[in-house]
Protein backbone atom coordinates (compact mmCIF):
# COMPACT_ATOMS: atom_id res chain seq x y z
CA UNK A 1 0.00 0.00 0.00
CA UNK A 2 1.02 3.60 -0.39
CA UNK A 3 3.02 3.37 -3.62
CA UNK A 4 5.43 0.57 -2.78
CA UNK A 5 7.60 -0.33 -5.76
CA UNK A 6 6.76 -4.06 -5.58
CA UNK A 7 3.29 -3.39 -6.99
CA UNK A 8 4.82 -1.73 -10.04
CA UNK A 9 7.21 -4.60 -10.85
CA UNK A 10 5.17 -7.68 -9.87
CA UNK A 11 3.91 -9.85 -12.68
CA UNK A 12 0.57 -11.66 -12.58
CA UNK A 13 2.25 -14.75 -14.06
CA UNK A 14 4.18 -15.20 -10.82
CA UNK A 15 0.97 -15.95 -8.92
CA UNK A 16 -0.08 -19.54 -8.33
CA UNK A 17 -3.53 -20.95 -7.61
CA UNK A 18 -5.35 -19.39 -4.69
CA UNK A 19 -7.65 -21.64 -2.73
CA UNK A 20 -11.15 -20.34 -1.97
CA UNK A 21 -11.54 -18.86 1.49
CA UNK A 22 -14.54 -18.76 3.83
CA UNK A 23 -16.79 -15.94 2.63
CA UNK A 24 -16.52 -13.56 5.58
CA UNK A 25 -15.34 -10.84 3.24
CA UNK A 26 -15.52 -9.93 -0.43
CA UNK A 27 -17.28 -7.76 -2.96
CA UNK A 28 -20.60 -8.74 -4.52
CA UNK A 29 -20.51 -9.12 -8.29
CA UNK A 30 -22.25 -5.78 -8.97
CA UNK A 31 -20.04 -3.74 -6.65
CA UNK A 32 -18.29 -1.07 -8.72
CA UNK A 33 -14.52 -0.66 -8.32
CA UNK A 34 -12.63 2.46 -9.47
CA UNK A 35 -10.05 1.71 -12.18
CA UNK A 36 -8.03 3.90 -14.57
CA UNK A 37 -10.54 2.91 -17.27
CA UNK A 38 -13.60 3.80 -15.19
CA UNK A 39 -15.88 1.92 -12.83
CA UNK A 40 -15.73 -1.87 -13.25
CA UNK A 41 -18.03 -4.45 -11.63
CA UNK A 42 -16.24 -6.78 -9.20
CA UNK A 43 -17.30 -9.74 -11.36
CA UNK A 44 -15.29 -8.25 -14.25
CA UNK A 45 -12.04 -7.73 -12.34
CA UNK A 46 -9.08 -9.74 -13.66
CA UNK A 47 -5.58 -10.52 -12.44
CA UNK A 48 -3.20 -7.93 -13.85
CA UNK A 49 -5.79 -5.12 -13.90
CA UNK A 50 -4.93 -1.90 -12.12
CA UNK A 51 -7.32 -0.20 -9.70
CA UNK A 52 -7.21 3.10 -7.84
CA UNK A 53 -6.32 2.92 -4.16
CA UNK A 54 -6.86 5.37 -1.32
CA UNK A 55 -3.41 6.90 -1.58
CA UNK A 56 -4.11 8.01 -5.14
CA UNK A 57 -1.93 5.43 -6.81
CA UNK A 58 -2.77 2.63 -9.16
CA UNK A 59 -2.15 -0.89 -7.86
CA UNK A 60 -2.14 -4.17 -9.74
CA UNK A 61 -4.45 -7.00 -8.79
CA UNK A 62 -2.12 -9.97 -8.20
CA UNK A 63 -4.76 -12.51 -7.28
CA UNK A 64 -8.53 -12.96 -7.11
CA UNK A 65 -10.52 -15.08 -4.73
CA UNK A 66 -13.96 -15.88 -6.15
CA UNK A 67 -16.24 -17.62 -3.68
CA UNK A 68 -19.83 -18.59 -4.54
CA UNK A 69 -22.27 -18.14 -1.65
CA UNK A 70 -25.87 -19.25 -1.21
CA UNK A 71 -28.17 -17.60 1.35
CA UNK A 72 -25.14 -15.98 2.97
CA UNK A 73 -25.79 -13.28 5.63
CA UNK A 74 -25.03 -9.87 4.19
CA UNK A 75 -25.64 -6.17 4.67
CA UNK A 76 -27.56 -3.95 2.24
CA UNK A 77 -26.43 -0.33 2.61
CA UNK A 78 -28.76 1.99 0.69
CA UNK A 79 -27.22 4.48 -1.72
CA UNK A 80 -26.02 7.62 0.04
CA UNK A 81 -25.70 6.12 3.53
CA UNK A 82 -21.95 5.40 3.50
CA UNK A 83 -20.83 7.69 0.69
CA UNK A 84 -22.00 5.11 -1.86
CA UNK A 85 -23.77 6.25 -5.05
CA UNK A 86 -25.89 3.09 -5.27
CA UNK A 87 -27.02 0.27 -3.00
CA UNK A 88 -24.09 -1.71 -1.67
CA UNK A 89 -24.27 -5.43 -0.81
CA UNK A 90 -21.49 -6.98 1.23
CA UNK A 91 -20.90 -9.86 3.61
CA UNK A 92 -21.04 -9.05 7.31
CA UNK A 93 -17.27 -9.24 7.76
CA UNK A 94 -16.22 -6.94 4.92
CA UNK A 95 -14.62 -3.81 6.36
CA UNK A 96 -15.19 -0.22 5.25
CA UNK A 97 -12.82 2.64 6.00
CA UNK A 98 -14.79 5.39 7.73
CA UNK A 99 -13.86 8.99 8.61
CA UNK A 100 -13.86 9.47 12.41
CA UNK A 101 -14.99 13.12 12.14
CA UNK A 102 -12.54 13.87 14.99
CA UNK A 103 -14.28 11.42 17.33
CA UNK A 104 -12.77 12.00 20.80
CA UNK A 105 -12.55 8.23 21.42
CA UNK A 106 -10.07 7.94 18.54
CA UNK A 107 -8.07 11.19 18.79
CA UNK A 108 -5.11 9.89 16.79
CA UNK A 109 -7.11 8.32 13.96
CA UNK A 110 -8.59 10.16 11.01
CA UNK A 111 -10.19 6.93 9.76
CA UNK A 112 -11.00 3.49 11.17
CA UNK A 113 -11.94 0.09 9.70
CA UNK A 114 -15.53 -0.84 10.51
CA UNK A 115 -17.14 -4.24 9.75
CA UNK A 116 -20.19 -4.03 7.48
CA UNK A 117 -22.25 -5.79 10.15
CA UNK A 118 -21.81 -2.78 12.45
CA UNK A 119 -23.89 -0.67 10.05
CA UNK A 120 -27.01 -2.74 10.91
CA UNK A 121 -29.40 -0.55 12.87
CA UNK A 122 -28.39 2.60 10.98
CA UNK A 123 -31.11 4.21 8.84
CA UNK A 124 -31.07 2.78 5.31
CA UNK A 125 -29.25 -0.41 6.29
CA UNK A 126 -30.70 -3.91 6.61
CA UNK A 127 -29.58 -7.51 6.78
CA UNK A 128 -30.34 -9.73 3.82
CA UNK A 129 -29.26 -13.10 2.52
CA UNK A 130 -26.98 -13.05 -0.48
CA UNK A 131 -26.71 -15.64 -3.25
CA UNK A 132 -23.87 -14.44 -5.41
CA UNK A 133 -20.18 -14.82 -6.13
CA UNK A 134 -18.00 -12.79 -3.80
CA UNK A 135 -14.78 -11.45 -5.28
CA UNK A 136 -11.76 -10.46 -3.22
CA UNK A 137 -8.95 -8.75 -5.13
CA UNK A 138 -5.55 -9.51 -3.62
CA UNK A 139 -2.55 -7.17 -3.76
CA UNK A 140 1.14 -7.02 -2.86
CA UNK A 141 0.11 -5.30 0.38
CA UNK A 142 -3.26 -4.50 1.92
CA UNK A 143 -5.14 -1.83 -0.01
CA UNK A 144 -8.12 0.44 0.45
CA UNK A 145 -10.20 0.68 -2.73
CA UNK A 146 -12.87 3.11 -3.89
CA UNK A 147 -16.17 1.29 -4.48
CA UNK A 148 -19.59 2.57 -5.57
CA UNK A 149 -18.04 6.05 -6.03
CA UNK A 150 -17.47 7.31 -2.49
CA UNK A 151 -17.09 4.28 -0.25
CA UNK A 152 -13.71 2.92 0.82
CA UNK A 153 -13.23 -0.79 1.45
CA UNK A 154 -10.35 -2.92 2.71
CA UNK A 155 -8.75 -5.58 0.50
CA UNK A 156 -6.07 -7.94 1.79
CA UNK A 157 -2.58 -8.70 0.62
CA UNK A 158 -1.80 -11.85 -1.29
CA UNK A 159 0.17 -13.12 1.71
CA UNK A 160 -2.75 -12.56 4.13
CA UNK A 161 -5.38 -14.04 1.81
CA UNK A 162 -9.13 -13.60 1.50
CA UNK A 163 -12.01 -14.36 3.79
CA UNK A 164 -10.47 -13.38 7.11
CA UNK A 165 -10.94 -10.39 9.39
CA UNK A 166 -8.37 -7.84 8.20
CA UNK A 167 -5.19 -7.43 10.17
CA UNK A 168 -4.23 -3.91 9.14
CA UNK A 169 -0.78 -2.47 9.62
CA UNK A 170 -2.03 0.99 8.66
CA UNK A 171 -5.50 1.48 10.15
CA UNK A 172 -7.25 0.85 13.46
CA UNK A 173 -9.78 -1.97 13.10
CA UNK A 174 -12.76 -1.67 15.43
CA UNK A 175 -14.45 -4.67 17.00
CA UNK A 176 -18.12 -5.16 16.16
CA UNK A 177 -19.29 -3.66 19.47
CA UNK A 178 -16.88 -0.70 19.32
CA UNK A 179 -17.86 -0.09 15.69
CA UNK A 180 -21.59 -0.02 16.51
CA UNK A 181 -21.01 2.53 19.28
CA UNK A 182 -18.74 4.58 17.01
CA UNK A 183 -21.27 4.62 14.14
CA UNK A 184 -24.10 5.68 16.49
CA UNK A 185 -21.94 8.53 17.81
CA UNK A 186 -20.93 9.44 14.25
CA UNK A 187 -24.58 9.50 13.08
CA UNK A 188 -25.46 11.85 15.96
CA UNK A 189 -22.55 14.13 15.06
CA UNK A 190 -23.57 14.19 11.38
CA UNK A 191 -27.16 15.01 12.36
CA UNK A 192 -25.87 17.90 14.46
CA UNK A 193 -23.99 19.30 11.43
CA UNK A 194 -27.15 19.26 9.30
N, C-alpha and C positions, 0 to 999 in steps of 0.2 A: 504494500500500500504506500501511497505517498511518493510516487515516481521513483521507485527502486529500479535500477538498471536491469535486473533479472527479467522483468516483465517485457522489456524491449528486445531481449536476445533469446528468450525461450522459444522453442519450436514445438508446435502441437504434435509433431511426429514422435517426440520424445516421451509422450504420455502413453502409459499402458492401460489396460482395461480397469475400469473403476467399478467395484461391486456396488449394487444398490444398497442404500442405507435405509434405516427406519424413517418413515416420513414425518418426523417432527417439524422439519423445516422444508422450505422450497417455495417456488413461485408457481402459481396456477398457470395453465397454458395461455390464457388471455392477458396475463399481466404484461404491461408494456415496459420495456427496458430501453433506456436512452443509449443510442449508439451514434457514431459519427455519420451514419447514413440515415438517421432519424429513429423514430420509435419502432421497436421490433418486439413482437409477441414472444414470450418466454419459450413457447413451443417451437419457434423458428430460430432460436439461438443455436450456434454451431461452434465446435472447437475451432480455435484460430480467429474467431471474430473479435473485434475490439468493441469495448463498451466504455461509456463515460463513468468515471468514479467521482466520489465526493471531492477529492482534492483538485479536480479540474483536468486530470490527465486521462489518457486513454489506456486501458489495460486489456491484455489479451486473455480470452477464456482459454484455459489450459485443459480443462476437463468439464464434463457435464454429467450430473447424476440425474437420471430420469426414472422416477418411481411412480408406477400407477397406484392409485388409491381408490377404494370403493367405500362409500359411506364413512369417510374420514372426518372427524371433528375439525371444523374450520371457523374462521371469523370472516364475516362480511362487513367491511367498513364502507359506508356509503360515500359517494363522491363528495369531496369538500371537507370531510371530517378530519383527515390527517394530512392535508395538503395534496390529496390525490384528486385528479381531474375526473375520474370515473370510479365506479364501485371497484373495490379491491378485495379479492378472495385470497386468504392465506391460512395455512395450518396454524394451530394454536401456538406452536413453538417458534415460528418465524419471528425474528426480531426487527423492529424498526428503530431508526435513530431519530430521537426526538429532542427538540430544543428545550432546555430547562427553563427558559425565560427568567434567568437569574433566581431560580428557586433557592431559598436559603438553606435547604437541607443538603444541597449539592453545590456549595459555593465555588468549588474549583472546577466544576464541569459545565461547559457550555451546552453539551449534548449528552444523552445517555441512551443505552440500548434497552428497549422495552419489548417484552414478548407480546405478540399479537393478542394472546388471550387476555392480557390486562386491559385491553380496550373494551371488553364486554362490560356492559353497564353504562357506557358513554352513549349519549344521544346519537342515533344513526348507525349503531353497531349492534350486530346480533350474531348468535352462533348458528351455524348451519352444518349440514353434512355435505361433504365434497366428494364427488366421483370425477376424477380427472387424472392427469399425469402431472406430477410436481417436478419441476426442473430446478436444479441447483447448479448454477455456474460455479466453477472452481478456478481459483487464481493462484499465482505464485505466493501471494500473501493475502490475508483477509482484506476484503474490499467492502466499501459502502457504495451501493448503486442507486441511481435515480430510477424510480419506477412510477408509472402512472402520473407523470409530469412533476409532481412536487414532493413525493414521498421518498424517503431514504431507507434502504433496507440493507441488512448485513448479509454478506456472502462469505463463505469460508475459504481458507487456503486449500490447495491440493493436499498438503500434508495433513491438515486437520480432518478433511473429509466432510461429507454432507450428513444431514439428518440429526446432528447433535446440537445441544445448546451451545451457542458460541462462546468461546474462550477468547476474549478480545484483549490484545496487548495495547490497544489504543483508546478504548472507550470503556466507561463504567457500564456494567451490565446489571440491571436491577432484577431482583427476584420478583416473582409474580405478585406477592403481597406488597412489596415496596413500590412496584410499578403501578399497581392499582391506586395506592394512596397518592403517589406522585401525579398520575393523570387526573385524579379528582381535584387536587390542589391546582393543577395547571388549568383545568377547565374553569375553575372559579376565578383564577387570575385573568384568563382570556375574557370571561364575561364582564369582569370589572373594567377592562380596557374598552369594551364596546359602548 
